[in-house]
Amino acid sequence: MKNEGNIDIKSLVDTSHGVAKIKTIEQANLQHFLTEPIHNKDSWNREYLQLIFRTLSATFFNFTVMNSSYIFQSERLGFREWQDADIPVFAALNADPVVMEYFPRMLSYNETKSVVARFRDHFNEHKYCLYAVDRLDTGSFIGFIGLNHPSFNAWFTPCLEIGWRLLLSEWGQGYATEGALRCLQYAFEVLNVKEVWSFTAVINKRSERVMQKAGMKKTGEFLHPALPTGHRLQQHVLYRKTVDDAIVV
């Protein structure tokens, strides 16, 4: 038997980041190779590859598979634990003045590392956190969306909150709303919580719209106790969604 037709399928398929696709190197030539008629019957491995290609031809190059690194997925996003490799991109996000407009200040690289450490500690304790989020089509890390226990004292705490912070380049594509809806579903159906809260500065209308699109209801406003009196961000809106709100009749 000749060996020239025997090809290791793992060498041709990239399954990193939860996306199965042909590797980009000589992709067009490879597609032609897989679809041309087989003349060498000894090349059984090529025939096997042809069968795979023909079966999955409509979806192969963008076929999303469940990646064990993802805790859960939405249509376009994967939610996972944090990795050290996320820190540089997350630090750049936290140093973006547009992204951080409605936060007290931007964060340094070392401060970002501390934030990631807190997220990891939160996950280790509760098995959920403000998750690192990837786009499934590219596998790229784009920020966080997830669940958290806020550390300040207010009339509605202790509570479970939902929050998000994404790269500016990913804004305007519905990722925050999609991710918020998926996290709320996970909270109610898997974690069996009864209610989830969210809050932001009253001037942060963009984030408030995400809360509204996710089906959350405004319950009022409050002065954030971690901010000094008169601070431009101290006045906050408060939203909530309960498990009853999530039930579709």
C-alpha positions as CSV (number, residue, x, y, z in Angstrom):
1,M,0.0,0.0,0.0
2,K,1.3,3.4,-0.9
3,N,1.6,6.0,1.9
4,E,1.5,9.1,-0.2
5,G,-2.3,9.4,0.1
6,N,-2.4,8.9,3.9
7,I,-3.0,12.3,5.5
8,D,-3.4,13.0,9.2
9,I,-6.7,14.8,9.4
10,K,-5.6,16.5,12.7
11,S,-2.9,18.3,10.7
12,L,-5.5,19.8,8.3
13,V,-8.1,20.9,10.8
14,D,-7.8,23.7,13.3
15,T,-10.1,23.1,16.3
16,S,-8.6,25.7,18.6
17,H,-11.0,28.2,20.3
18,G,-14.0,25.9,19.7
19,V,-14.1,26.4,15.9
20,A,-13.4,23.5,13.5
21,K,-12.1,24.8,10.2
22,I,-9.6,24.0,7.5
23,K,-6.3,25.6,8.3
24,T,-5.7,28.6,6.1
25,I,-2.5,27.4,4.5
26,E,-3.3,26.4,0.9
27,Q,-6.9,26.2,1.8
28,A,-8.2,26.5,-1.8
29,N,-5.8,23.8,-3.1
30,L,-6.9,21.6,-0.2
31,Q,-10.6,22.0,-1.1
32,H,-9.8,21.0,-4.7
33,F,-7.8,18.1,-3.5
34,L,-10.6,16.8,-1.3
35,T,-13.3,17.1,-4.0
36,E,-11.5,15.7,-7.0
37,P,-12.2,12.1,-8.1
38,I,-10.1,9.4,-6.4
39,H,-8.0,7.4,-8.8
40,N,-5.6,5.9,-6.3
41,K,-7.8,3.3,-4.4
42,D,-4.9,2.6,-2.1
43,S,-5.2,6.1,-0.7
44,W,-8.0,5.1,1.6
45,N,-7.3,8.0,4.0
46,R,-7.9,10.5,1.1
47,E,-11.3,8.8,0.5
48,Y,-12.1,9.1,4.1
49,L,-11.4,12.9,4.0
50,Q,-13.5,13.2,0.9
51,L,-16.5,11.6,2.7
52,I,-16.1,14.1,5.6
53,F,-15.9,17.0,3.2
54,R,-18.9,16.0,1.1
55,T,-21.0,15.4,4.2
56,L,-20.2,18.7,5.9
57,S,-19.5,20.8,2.7
58,A,-22.2,23.3,3.6
59,T,-20.9,24.1,7.0
60,F,-17.4,22.8,7.3
61,F,-15.4,26.0,7.2
62,N,-17.5,27.8,9.9
63,F,-18.8,24.8,11.8
64,T,-18.9,25.5,15.5
65,V,-18.2,22.7,17.9
66,M,-18.5,22.5,21.7
67,N,-15.1,23.3,23.1
68,S,-14.5,21.8,26.5
69,S,-12.9,25.1,27.6
70,Y,-16.3,26.8,27.3
71,I,-18.7,26.5,30.2
72,F,-21.5,27.4,27.9
73,Q,-22.1,29.2,24.6
74,S,-24.5,31.5,22.9
75,E,-25.0,31.7,19.1
76,R,-21.8,33.7,18.6
77,L,-20.0,33.7,21.9
78,G,-18.2,31.3,24.2
79,F,-18.0,31.8,27.9
80,R,-15.0,30.5,29.9
81,E,-12.6,30.8,32.8
82,W,-9.9,33.4,32.6
83,Q,-6.4,32.6,31.2
84,D,-3.1,34.5,31.6
85,A,-3.2,35.1,27.8
86,D,-6.3,37.3,28.2
87,I,-4.5,39.8,30.4
88,P,-2.7,41.9,27.7
89,V,-5.9,42.4,25.7
90,F,-8.0,43.0,28.8
91,A,-5.4,45.6,30.0
92,A,-5.7,47.4,26.7
93,L,-9.5,47.4,27.1
94,N,-9.2,48.8,30.6
95,A,-6.9,51.5,29.3
96,D,-9.3,52.6,26.6
97,P,-10.8,56.0,27.6
98,V,-13.9,55.4,25.5
99,V,-14.6,51.9,27.0
100,M,-13.9,53.3,30.5
101,E,-15.8,56.5,30.1
102,Y,-18.4,55.5,32.7
103,F,-16.0,54.0,35.2
104,P,-14.2,56.1,37.9
105,R,-10.8,55.7,36.0
106,M,-8.8,53.6,33.7
107,L,-6.8,50.7,35.0
108,S,-3.1,49.9,34.7
109,Y,-1.7,46.6,33.6
110,N,-1.0,45.5,37.2
111,E,-4.5,46.6,38.3
112,T,-5.9,44.5,35.4
113,K,-3.9,41.5,36.6
114,S,-5.5,42.0,40.1
115,V,-8.9,42.2,38.6
116,V,-8.4,38.9,36.7
117,A,-7.2,37.3,39.9
118,R,-10.4,38.4,41.7
119,F,-12.5,36.9,38.8
120,R,-10.6,33.7,39.2
121,D,-11.1,33.6,42.9
122,H,-14.8,34.3,42.4
123,F,-15.1,31.4,40.0
124,N,-13.2,29.1,42.4
125,E,-15.6,29.9,45.1
126,H,-18.9,30.1,43.3
127,K,-18.3,28.2,40.0
128,Y,-19.3,31.3,38.0
129,C,-17.9,34.8,37.5
130,L,-17.6,37.7,35.1
131,Y,-16.6,35.2,32.3
132,A,-13.9,35.7,29.7
133,V,-15.8,35.8,26.4
134,D,-14.6,34.7,23.0
135,R,-16.2,35.2,19.6
136,L,-16.8,31.8,18.2
137,D,-16.2,32.7,14.6
138,T,-12.7,34.0,15.3
139,G,-11.8,32.5,18.6
140,S,-10.7,36.0,19.8
141,F,-11.1,37.2,23.3
142,I,-13.3,40.3,23.4
143,G,-13.9,41.1,27.1
144,F,-16.2,39.9,29.8
145,I,-19.9,39.2,30.3
146,G,-21.1,37.3,33.4
147,L,-22.2,37.1,37.0
148,N,-20.7,38.6,40.1
149,H,-21.4,39.3,43.8
150,P,-20.8,43.1,44.3
151,S,-18.7,44.0,47.3
152,F,-20.4,47.2,48.4
153,N,-23.3,47.6,50.9
154,A,-26.7,48.8,49.6
155,W,-30.3,48.0,50.3
156,F,-30.4,45.4,47.6
157,T,-27.1,43.6,48.5
158,P,-26.0,40.9,48.9
159,C,-27.1,40.1,45.4
160,L,-26.1,38.5,42.2
161,E,-25.4,41.1,39.4
162,I,-24.8,40.7,35.7
163,G,-22.2,42.9,34.0
164,W,-20.2,43.3,30.8
165,R,-17.2,45.2,29.3
166,L,-16.2,44.6,25.7
167,L,-13.5,45.9,23.4
168,L,-14.6,49.0,21.5
169,S,-14.0,47.2,18.2
170,E,-16.8,44.8,19.2
171,W,-19.5,47.4,20.0
172,G,-22.6,47.8,18.0
173,Q,-22.9,44.1,17.0
174,G,-25.3,43.0,19.8
175,Y,-22.7,40.9,21.7
176,A,-23.5,42.5,25.1
177,T,-27.2,41.9,24.8
178,E,-26.7,38.3,23.4
179,G,-24.3,37.5,26.2
180,A,-26.4,39.0,28.9
181,L,-29.5,37.0,27.8
182,R,-27.4,33.8,27.7
183,C,-26.0,34.5,31.2
184,L,-29.4,35.2,32.6
185,Q,-30.7,32.0,31.1
186,Y,-27.7,30.1,32.7
187,A,-28.4,31.8,36.1
188,F,-32.1,30.8,36.1
189,E,-31.9,27.4,34.5
190,V,-28.6,26.0,35.7
191,L,-27.7,28.0,38.9
192,N,-31.4,28.1,40.0
193,V,-31.2,31.7,41.2
194,K,-34.4,33.7,41.7
195,E,-33.2,37.1,40.6
196,V,-30.3,38.9,39.0
197,W,-29.5,42.6,39.3
198,S,-27.6,45.1,37.2
199,F,-26.7,48.8,37.6
200,T,-24.7,51.5,36.0
201,A,-24.3,55.3,36.2
202,V,-27.5,57.1,35.0
203,I,-25.5,58.8,32.3
204,N,-24.4,55.5,30.8
205,K,-27.4,55.1,28.5
206,R,-25.7,52.5,26.3
207,S,-25.3,50.0,29.1
208,E,-28.8,50.8,30.4
209,R,-30.2,49.9,26.9
210,V,-28.5,46.5,27.1
211,M,-30.3,45.9,30.4
212,Q,-33.6,46.8,28.8
213,K,-33.0,44.6,25.8
214,A,-32.2,41.7,28.1
215,G,-35.6,42.0,29.6
216,M,-34.6,43.6,32.9
217,K,-36.9,46.0,34.6
218,K,-35.9,49.3,36.3
219,T,-36.5,49.3,40.0
220,G,-35.2,52.7,40.9
221,E,-31.9,54.6,41.4
222,F,-29.3,54.8,44.1
223,L,-26.2,56.6,45.1
224,H,-23.2,54.2,44.7
225,P,-21.6,54.1,48.1
226,A,-18.1,53.5,46.7
227,L,-18.1,56.9,45.0
228,P,-17.7,60.3,46.8
229,T,-20.6,62.7,47.2
230,G,-21.1,64.7,44.1
231,H,-19.1,62.4,41.8
232,R,-20.4,62.6,38.2
233,L,-21.0,58.8,38.3
234,Q,-22.5,58.5,41.8
235,Q,-26.1,58.4,40.7
236,H,-26.9,54.9,39.4
237,V,-29.9,53.2,37.8
238,L,-30.9,49.8,39.2
239,Y,-32.4,47.0,37.1
240,R,-33.6,43.5,38.0
241,K,-34.8,40.3,36.3
242,T,-36.5,37.5,38.2
243,V,-37.0,33.9,37.2
244,D,-40.7,34.7,36.8
245,D,-39.8,37.4,34.3
246,A,-37.8,34.9,32.4
247,I,-40.7,32.4,32.0
248,V,-42.3,32.7,28.5
249,V,-46.0,32.0,28.8
